[in-house]
Amino acid sequence: MADTRALISTPADLKPSTAWNETVWAYTSEEELVDHTTKARLCVATLLPFKDRKPDWDGFNKSVRWMQQCAAYYGVEMVFVLNADTGYIFDLSNDLYAEVLKRFRAEFPTQRFIAGVTARGAENDTAFKAERYWTLLDIAQEHDNCEMMIMTSKLLNTLENEPRRDAYFQIAEHLIRPGIAHALEPSFVPWATPFDPWLFHEIALHPKYVGGKVSTLDEPHFHYWAAMCKGLNLPFSPHSGDDYGIATAIKLGLPLLIGAGVSACPLICAAKDMWLLDSVADKKSKTGTGRFDTRVYKLFEAFQSFEDLVFRLDERMSASPYKHSTAHVLHQLGLIDAPEAHPDCKDLRGADEARRMEEAMRRPLRVAKKLGIPFFGA
């Protein structure tokens, strides 16, 4: 007999122990969520490049201007994510963390940014302390026109759902800027776990958290978030951090918050535009048919095949060395002087990475040329 068990569809029935597969949101089809009219924002997890073991500030500014140019061409709202994993947050001193934000704001005074924030000084703690987040929050919240991405930490992540909810709420008490709750990808740290539905719903209703980011390797949690938010009309914006499934957020008209937004920036901006119906006023490249440009499916394939190699898993089943791969891509595009990582970063690619990234870029370069996408290669 087929399994016809009832699925939870109302928040009142959620419990801290509820799993996603007990809810209707885990079985909502992509077709029910597709949106051809919303050009959602692209949040690019900006690389902090290095040269001779020091920050390459000229390369940093040049790469930001390149991404701004891509966004402006296609009319995409862009937000720069600073000091997150692509910005080496786990290797940055507090002084360098602050310097990145000060230099960015001085160079780009009107540009909105999201600052990655995690715990500091918790190495010898045995229990979670919300105040470990204050150091970076205080530094980042000196600036305006910004949001705070609350990145998980080991002691936060290992809490059960109710105390974990309480911990996020404690952190929120210190927020004076909008908050983004970040469910860190397990392929970057092995102890990370996504939010269960009760926890997600609790955070989504908190007024300090305007959105969240999630990405997973094995289960479509972003899809679950999108289905719950749409189904319950929640005042919360799910951001896909899924560098392995970039097209999903574009199809659903939802924001991306990804490191791939750097290396594939013009391709993703073009895809966001191509997915829109001609009736959308700010669509740049109209088909003349009233429909969307179906060539976008090949563009999806091209940049996903590219990013699958940038974010390929190493022998530890970790994607963390993607930062080093991203530096090689920006170097090959002529945007930074050296494909170096942070001098303290242990997540490095091999000596043949330049060649591997050259190979990875062949198909997206071909498709970009075919579709007339500017700013990507010669």
N, C-alpha and C positions, 0 to 999 in steps of 0.2 A: 504494500500500500504506500502511496506517495506521502511524503511528509507534508502535512497541511497545518502545522503548528501555527498558532497566532503569533504575530510579530508586534513588538512594541512600536507604537506610533505617537504616543503622547508623553511629554516630559514627566508627568506625574507618575508614570510607571517605571521610570528609570531609577535604578539603584546603583550605589557605588560598585557593586559587583557585576553589573550588566555588561555583557560583551556586545560588540557591534553586530555579530551574527544573530543576535536576538532581536534586532531592530529592523524596521522597514527600510531604514536609510542605507543599510548594507546591501539592499537588493534593488535599489533604484537604478534604472538603466541610464547610460550616458545620453541616449536620445531624449529622455525626459528633461534633461538639464541643459541641452544645447542652446546657445545664445549667439545669434548672428548680428546683434545690434549693439553690443557693448564692447568698446575698446578699453579694457581694463588696464590699469597701470602696470608698468614693468619696473620692478625693484631689482636693481643690479647689485649683486654682492661684489663690491669693487675691490680689485686686486691692489695691494700695496706692493709696488715693484721695488726691487733692490738692485744696486750696482756697487760693486766693490764693498759688499757687506753693509752698505748704508742705504737708507731709503732714497729712491730715485724720485725726488719730488717733481722734477720736470716731466718724467715719464708718467707719473701719477696724474698730473694736470692734463697732459696731452691725451691720455686714454679717456679721462672724464669728458673732455671736450669732444672727442670722437663719438662717444656714446650720446652726448647731448645732440650732436649733429644728426645722428641716426634717428633719434626720437623726434626731433623737430621736423625732419623730412617727411616722416610718416604720421605726424600728429599724435604721437604716443606720449602719454604722461609718464615721466621717468622719475624715479626716486633712487638715490644712491645709498646703498647699505654699506656703512663704514664700520671698520673694526669688528667685523664678524669673522667667520672662519677663513674666508678668502682674504681678509685683511689681517690674518694671523693673530686674532684676539688672544689665543692661548699662549702666544710667545711674546706679546707686547708688554713692555713695562708700562706702568701708569703714566709716566711722563710722555712716552711715545704715543700712547693711546690718546692723551690730551692734545698732543701736537698735531696728529692727523686731523682731528676735528677743527682745531684752530686754523690750520692751513687751508683746509677745505672751505671753511666759512669765509676766510679772507679772500680766497680766489673766486669763490662762487657764492656771493652774499645772498642771493635770492633762491638758491637751489635747495629744495627739501631733501633731507636725508633721514635715514634710520640708523641709529647707533646700536651695535651689538653690545649687550651688557651681560656679564656673568659674575659669579662669586669670586671674590679675592680673599686670600688669606685663610682659606678653609682646609688647608692640607692636613692639619692635625686635629680637625674637629671630628667629633663622633656623632654629632646631631646637627640637623639643619639649622642655620641661623640666617634669617632674612637680611640682617644688617650686613652680611658679607657682600650683598649687592649694592650697598650704599655708595662705596668708593667710586665705582664706574658710573653709577647713576648721577652722582653729584657732579662729576666731570662733564658728562654728556648733557645734562639738563641745564647747564649754564647757557646753552645755545637755544635759539627759538627756531620755528619752522622745522621741527624734527619730531621723530617718534623714537620710542625706546623698545628695542627687541629684547625681551627677557629670555636669554638663552639658558637652557637647563644646566644644572651642575649635578655632580654625582649624588650628593646627599639630598638634593631636591628630588631627583629622579627616582630614588629608591624608596621614597615615601609611598604609603598606601594612598588610595585615591582621596579619601576625606582629608587627611593631614596635608596631602599634596595640594588640594584645593585651597586649604587654609594658608599654606605657604605662598601660593600665588597671590592670594588676597593680601597677605602681609606685605609682600613686595609692592603691590598696587598702592598701598597707603603712602608709599614714598614717591609715587609717580606724580609729576606735575606736567608731564607731556603725555600724549597718547601712547598706550602700550600695545605691543605685538607679542603674543605668547608663542614661543618657539618650541615645537616638539622636535628635538634634534634627531637626525637620521642615524639609526644604529650602525650604518656603514662608516660613520665618522668616529663614533665612540661606542664600544661594544655594550655598554650598560644603558644606553638610551632606549626609552620605550615611548610609543605614541600615547595619546590620550584616549582613554576609554570613553564611551558616549556620555555617561553621567558627568565625568570630570570636564569633558569638552563643553557640555551644555552649561555647566556652572560658570566656567571661565567666559563663555560667549555672552552671558548675561551681565557680567560685571562691567560697569560703565567706564572703567579705566582702560579696559582692553577692547580696542576697536577692531582688532583682527588677530589672526594667528597664522603661523607658517608650519607646514608639516610636509615631510617626504618620507617614503618608506620603500624598501626594496621588494617586499613580499606580499603586501596587502594594500589595497587602494584606499588608504585613510583619507587622503585629500578628497576623493570621491565621496566618502562618507560624510565628511565635513560639509561639502557643497550641498549634498542632498538634505542634510538636517537643517542647514541654514536657510535653504530655499523653502523646504517644506514647512518650517516653523516661523519663517519670516524673521529670523534672528537679526539683531542689530550688530552684526559681526561679519567681517570680511575674511573669508578663507583665502590664504595665499599659498599657492603651490610652490614648495621647495624641491619639487621632483625633477632633478636634472635628467632622470631616465625616462620621463614622460611629459615632456614640455608641452606637447600639443594639447593635452587634456585641458589645461587651464584656458588656453586660447579658445578652444571649442566651447567651453562653458561660460566664456565672458568673465573670467575671474582673474585676479592678479597673479603674477609670477614673482617669486622672490628667490633668485637663483644665481649661483656662480656662473652658470652657462650664459646668463644675460650679458656677461662681459665678452667672452670669446665669440659668441654667435649673435652679438647685439643687432647688427643690421638685418640679419636673417629673421630674427624673432620679431623685430619691428615690422618688417615687410609682411610676415605671416599674419600678424594681428590685423593689418589693414586688408589683406586679401580675404580673410575670413568673413569680413563684414558684407552685408547686403549693400547694393548700390544706393539704397534709400537712406543710408546713414550719412548725415550731412558732412561729417569731416572725413569721409573715406577719400583717400588720395587717388587711388588707381581704380576707377570704375570700369566694369566690364561692358557697360552699355546695354545690359540685358535685364537689369534689376536684380540680378542674382549675385552670389559670391563667386570668387575666382577659384574654380576647382583645381587649378594648378598648385594651390596651396598644399594639397596632399603630398605632392612630390617635394615641396619645400620642407614640410614636416619630416619626411623621411631623410632628407639631406642633412638637416641640422641635428636630427637625433642620432644618425649614424656617426656624425662628427663628435657629438658630446658623449656618446657611449665610449669613445676612445679617450676623450679628455678625462672622463670620470671612471675609467675602467678600474676594477677591483684588483688590488695587489695580492700577494700570497697570503696576507693576513685577512683577506676579504674586506679590506678597507679602501675607500675611495679618497682618503685624505690627501694623497699626492696630487690630486687634480689641480691644486694651486700652482705647483711647479709646471704642470702641463699648460695651464692658462698663461703663465709667463712666457713659455715657448711660443704660444700662438700669437700673443701681442708683440713679441719680438719679431716674428716672421711677418707680421702686418706692418712693421716699421713704427710701432707706437712706443716701445720702450727700448732702451739701449742694451739690456742684458737679460737673459732668461734665468735670473737668479731667484732663489727663495730666501726667506728670512734666515739669517745665519744660524739661528738656534732651532730652526724647524728640522725635524727628523723625517718628515714625510716627503721624500724625494723620489723622483723618477731616475731611470738609468741614463748612462752616457749616450744612448741612442735616441733620446726623447725628441730632439730636433727633427730627426728623420721620421719618427713615428707621427709627429704632429703634421709634418709636411704631407705625409700620406693621408692622414685623417682629413685634411682640408681639401683634398682633390675634388671630391664630389660636391661639397657645398660651394666651392669656387665655381665649378662648372654650372651648377644650378643658378647661382647668383648672376652669372654672366647671361645665361639664357633668359632669366626673368627681368634683367635690367636693374638688379638691386645694387645701389651704389654703396660706397664706403667699405667694401669687403674685397681686398686684394686690388690688383692693378686694374 
